[in-house]
Amino acid sequence: MIRSFKYLALTSLVLSISFLALTLLGSSSSSIRYKAFNKKRFVYLRDVASYYGLSCWVEKNRTFIHNKNKTWQITFIHDKKEVSFNGVKLYLTDSIFNQGVQSYMSEDDFWLTIDPLLRSKSLKKHSAKTIVIDPGHGGKDLGGNNRLANEKDLVLRMAKRTADLFRSRGYHVILTRSRDVNMALQERVNYAQSIGASLFISIHSNMAPSAKAAPSIHGLETFCMTPAGASSTHGGTSSVFMPGNRYDRNNVALAYEVHRSIISRTKSNDRGIKRARFLVLKQISCPAILIETGFLSHPREGPRLLTNAYQNAIATGIVEGVDNYYRRIRAMK
């Protein structure tokens, strides 16, 4: 992984203090201190806030970072991975920890999650030539189901609505499947690669782990690729750098823009932006996300997912999110 950090006075001592000299595009050098804790570097959140010209308040259970008029607001919960970024829930790969008046975030989370959301110049510029939409499951693979529908059919309808809306805005869009057929995960990736996908968006619906849990679990989740060496949100670590890691920064920026747009349109329960090493995310060589649009197993959300109005809201959220993502890309100089 290539980084533009220059490390000064590095030491492996646990809880030792040193500095990062950031040489970021379009900015002068600025120092951010870090602590080495259990052989991993954690940056000072006060220094991160100062670098971006933001204010920082450290309370007993949380650290709050914001700008003067509070149009940017980030809340870090101590001893947890959960963050509220402008009201959108996302998960870091390491927990925030606090000692007295200081709180700390892992260097990787700073570099690969927070910085890409705050600073568009950190993203890789790329074209919008071909957007690939991947309706999950198909054929004999039903996916999740309730008494009204199978996931494979629901997400295909959603994908077609989304594709039509993209095309109405001038995008070139291709579906991995446009009918009810079996398609292996690697086959989906290979197809997207063969047509030169610029973005890959996989659409799914969710299921509770049990009938007992179904009434209490609902909402939207958006997944992007876990950085190499980091833990996925629901567990699992790998140090292998995969094709999907080539766009780590863009992945989280795309996930954020799409997730918050869908939430805005649907008013769905926000279950957060999460990290995973799903095959379609780790093998693809372009920015990619997987959207769990809602829970078919939920007594209210399940039937709502089948309505034209809700599917249109999801499709609109996806397209508006991609519009916002490319607006950030085009703004780069």
C-alpha positions in Angstrom: 0.0 0.0 0.0 1.6 3.3 -1.1 1.1 6.2 1.3 2.0 9.8 1.3 2.8 9.8 5.0 6.4 10.4 6.1 7.1 8.8 9.4 9.5 10.6 11.9 11.2 9.0 14.9 9.4 5.7 14.6 9.5 3.4 17.6 7.9 0.1 18.5 7.5 1.0 22.2 3.9 0.4 23.4 2.1 3.7 24.0 5.1 5.7 22.8 4.4 9.1 21.2 5.7 10.3 17.9 4.5 12.4 14.9 3.2 11.9 11.4 4.3 14.5 8.9 1.4 14.6 6.5 2.3 15.7 2.9 -1.2 15.6 1.5 -2.2 16.8 -1.9 -3.0 20.5 -1.9 -1.9 21.2 1.6 1.2 22.1 3.5 2.9 19.7 5.9 1.2 19.3 9.2 2.0 17.1 12.2 -0.3 14.6 13.7 0.9 12.7 16.7 0.3 9.0 17.2 0.6 6.4 19.9 1.8 2.9 19.3 -0.5 0.6 21.1 -0.2 -3.2 20.9 2.0 -2.8 17.8 -0.6 -0.6 16.0 -0.5 3.1 15.5 -3.3 5.3 16.7 -3.6 9.0 15.8 -4.7 11.8 18.2 -8.2 12.8 17.3 -7.5 16.4 18.5 -4.6 16.6 15.9 -6.8 15.2 13.2 -9.5 17.8 13.9 -6.8 20.5 13.9 -5.4 19.4 10.6 -8.8 19.9 8.9 -9.5 23.1 10.7 -12.2 21.5 12.8 -13.0 21.8 16.5 -12.7 18.8 18.9 -14.5 18.1 22.2 -13.6 15.0 24.2 -16.2 13.9 26.7 -16.4 10.9 28.9 -18.0 8.5 26.4 -17.4 10.2 23.1 -15.3 12.6 21.0 -17.1 15.2 18.9 -15.5 16.9 15.9 -17.2 19.6 13.9 -16.6 22.8 11.9 -17.8 26.3 13.0 -21.3 26.1 11.6 -21.6 22.3 12.3 -22.2 21.4 8.6 -19.5 18.7 9.3 -20.2 16.7 12.4 -18.4 13.5 13.4 -19.1 11.6 16.7 -16.7 8.9 17.8 -18.0 6.6 20.5 -15.2 5.5 22.9 -14.4 1.8 23.0 -16.6 1.2 19.9 -16.1 1.0 16.2 -19.3 2.9 15.5 -19.1 6.5 14.2 -21.8 9.0 13.2 -20.5 11.0 10.2 -22.9 13.8 9.4 -25.7 11.7 10.9 -24.8 8.6 8.9 -23.6 5.5 10.8 -20.4 3.9 9.7 -18.1 1.3 11.3 -14.3 1.6 11.7 -12.0 -1.4 11.6 -10.7 -0.6 15.1 -12.3 0.8 18.2 -11.7 4.4 19.4 -9.9 4.5 22.7 -9.7 7.3 25.2 -7.2 8.3 27.9 -8.1 11.4 29.9 -8.4 14.4 27.7 -7.2 12.5 24.6 -8.8 10.0 22.3 -7.3 8.0 19.5 -8.3 6.4 16.2 -6.2 3.8 14.3 -4.0 5.3 11.6 -5.6 3.0 9.0 -9.1 4.2 9.9 -7.9 7.7 9.6 -6.2 7.1 6.3 -8.7 4.8 4.6 -12.1 5.9 6.1 -12.1 9.4 7.6 -9.7 11.2 5.3 -11.5 10.0 2.0 -14.8 11.3 3.4 -13.4 14.7 4.4 -11.0 15.3 1.5 -12.0 14.6 -2.2 -8.4 15.0 -3.3 -7.5 11.8 -1.6 -9.6 9.8 -4.1 -8.5 8.2 -7.3 -9.9 10.0 -10.4 -11.6 7.6 -12.8 -14.3 7.6 -15.5 -18.0 6.9 -15.3 -17.9 5.0 -18.6 -19.8 1.8 -17.5 -21.7 1.2 -14.3 -22.4 -2.5 -13.6 -25.4 -3.4 -11.5 -25.4 -6.9 -10.0 -28.8 -8.3 -8.8 -27.9 -10.9 -6.3 -28.8 -14.6 -6.5 -30.9 -16.0 -9.4 -32.1 -19.3 -10.9 -32.0 -22.0 -8.3 -30.4 -19.6 -5.8 -33.6 -18.0 -4.3 -31.7 -15.9 -1.8 -33.9 -14.8 1.2 -37.6 -15.1 1.0 -40.9 -14.4 2.8 -44.4 -15.6 2.0 -44.7 -12.8 -0.7 -41.5 -13.0 -2.7 -38.0 -14.4 -3.2 -35.0 -12.1 -2.9 -33.7 -13.1 -6.4 -36.9 -11.6 -8.0 -37.1 -8.6 -5.8 -33.5 -7.4 -6.4 -33.8 -8.0 -10.1 -36.8 -5.6 -10.2 -34.8 -3.1 -8.2 -31.8 -3.4 -10.4 -33.9 -2.8 -13.6 -35.5 0.3 -12.0 -32.1 1.6 -11.0 -30.6 0.9 -14.4 -33.5 2.8 -16.2 -33.0 5.8 -13.9 -29.2 5.8 -14.5 -29.8 5.7 -18.3 -32.3 8.6 -18.1 -29.4 10.6 -16.7 -27.0 9.6 -19.4 -25.1 6.8 -17.8 -24.1 3.6 -19.6 -25.4 0.7 -17.4 -25.1 -3.0 -17.8 -26.7 -5.7 -15.5 -24.8 -8.9 -14.6 -28.1 -10.7 -15.1 -31.3 -9.3 -16.7 -33.4 -12.5 -16.2 -33.8 -15.3 -13.7 -30.6 -17.3 -14.3 -27.9 -18.9 -12.1 -24.7 -16.9 -12.1 -21.7 -17.8 -9.9 -20.1 -15.0 -7.9 -16.8 -15.2 -9.8 -18.7 -15.2 -13.1 -20.3 -11.9 -12.1 -16.9 -10.4 -11.4 -15.3 -11.8 -14.6 -18.2 -10.3 -16.6 -17.9 -6.9 -15.0 -14.1 -6.9 -15.6 -14.5 -8.0 -19.3 -16.7 -5.0 -20.1 -14.5 -2.5 -18.2 -16.7 -1.7 -15.3 -16.1 1.8 -13.8 -18.3 1.0 -10.8 -19.8 -2.2 -9.5 -23.0 -2.1 -7.4 -24.5 -5.3 -6.0 -28.1 -5.2 -4.8 -29.5 -7.6 -2.2 -32.2 -7.8 0.5 -31.6 -9.2 3.9 -33.0 -11.8 6.3 -33.0 -12.0 10.1 -31.0 -15.0 11.5 -34.2 -16.5 13.0 -38.0 -16.1 13.0 -37.8 -15.0 16.7 -35.4 -12.1 15.8 -37.2 -11.0 12.6 -39.6 -8.5 14.3 -36.6 -6.5 15.8 -34.2 -6.4 12.9 -34.7 -4.0 10.0 -33.0 -1.3 8.0 -30.3 -0.6 5.4 -26.7 -1.8 5.3 -24.0 -0.9 2.7 -20.8 -2.9 2.5 -17.5 -2.0 1.0 -14.2 -4.0 0.9 -12.2 -4.4 4.1 -8.7 -2.9 3.9 -5.8 -5.5 3.9 -4.8 -6.4 7.4 -8.0 -5.0 9.0 -10.9 -6.8 10.6 -14.2 -6.9 8.8 -17.2 -5.5 10.7 -18.6 -8.9 11.5 -15.3 -10.6 12.0 -12.5 -12.1 9.9 -9.0 -10.7 9.2 -6.7 -11.1 6.2 -3.4 -9.4 5.4 -3.7 -10.3 1.7 -4.0 -7.2 -0.6 -6.8 -8.1 -3.1 -7.9 -6.4 -6.3 -10.8 -4.8 -4.4 -8.2 -3.0 -2.2 -6.9 -0.9 -5.1 -9.8 1.5 -4.6 -10.0 1.4 -0.8 -10.5 5.1 -0.4 -13.0 5.4 -3.3 -14.9 2.4 -2.0 -15.8 4.1 1.3 -16.6 7.4 -0.4 -19.0 5.6 -2.8 -20.6 3.6 0.0 -21.1 6.8 2.0 -22.7 8.8 -0.8 -25.0 6.0 -1.8 -25.9 4.9 1.7 -26.8 8.4 2.9 -28.9 9.1 -0.2 -30.9 5.9 0.2 -31.5 6.7 3.9 -32.6 10.2 2.9 -35.1 8.9 0.3 -36.5 5.9 2.2 -36.1 7.0 5.9 -35.0 3.5 6.6 -33.4 2.5 9.8 -29.6 3.1 9.4 -27.7 -0.1 10.1 -24.5 1.5 8.9 -21.7 1.4 6.3 -19.8 -1.8 7.0 -16.7 -3.6 5.8 -16.6 -7.2 4.4 -14.6 -9.4 2.1 -17.5 -10.7 0.0 -16.1 -12.2 -3.2 -17.7 -9.7 -5.5 -16.0 -6.9 -3.4 -12.6 -8.4 -3.1 -12.1 -9.6 -6.6 -13.3 -6.6 -8.5 -10.8 -4.0 -9.8 -13.0 -0.9 -9.6 -14.9 0.9 -6.8 -17.6 -1.4 -5.6 -20.3 -1.7 -2.9 -22.9 -4.2 -1.9 -26.3 -2.9 -0.7 -28.6 -4.8 1.6 -31.7 -2.8 0.9 -33.8 -4.0 3.8 -35.1 -7.1 5.6 -37.6 -9.3 3.8 -38.1 -11.1 7.1 -39.4 -8.0 8.9 -43.2 -7.8 9.2 -43.4 -4.2 8.0 -40.2 -3.6 6.0 -40.6 -6.9 4.1 -43.9 -6.0 2.4 -42.7 -2.4 1.9 -39.7 -3.6 -0.1 -42.2 -5.1 -2.6 -43.9 -1.8 -3.3 -43.2 0.3 -6.4 -42.8 3.5 -4.3 -40.2 2.0 -2.0 -38.2 0.4 -4.9 -38.3 3.7 -6.7 -37.0 5.5 -3.6 -34.1 3.0 -3.3 -33.3 3.3 -7.0 -33.4 7.1 -6.8 -31.1 7.0 -3.7 -28.6 4.8 -5.5 -28.5 7.1 -8.6 -28.3 10.3 -6.6 -25.5 8.8 -4.4 -23.5 7.9 -7.5 -24.2 11.4 -8.9 -22.8 12.9 -5.7 -19.8 10.5 -5.8 -18.9 11.6 -9.3 -19.4 15.2 -8.4 -16.6 14.8 -5.9 -14.4 13.0 -8.5 -15.0 15.8 -11.1 -14.2 18.5 -8.6 -10.6 17.1 -8.2 -8.0 19.2 -9.9 
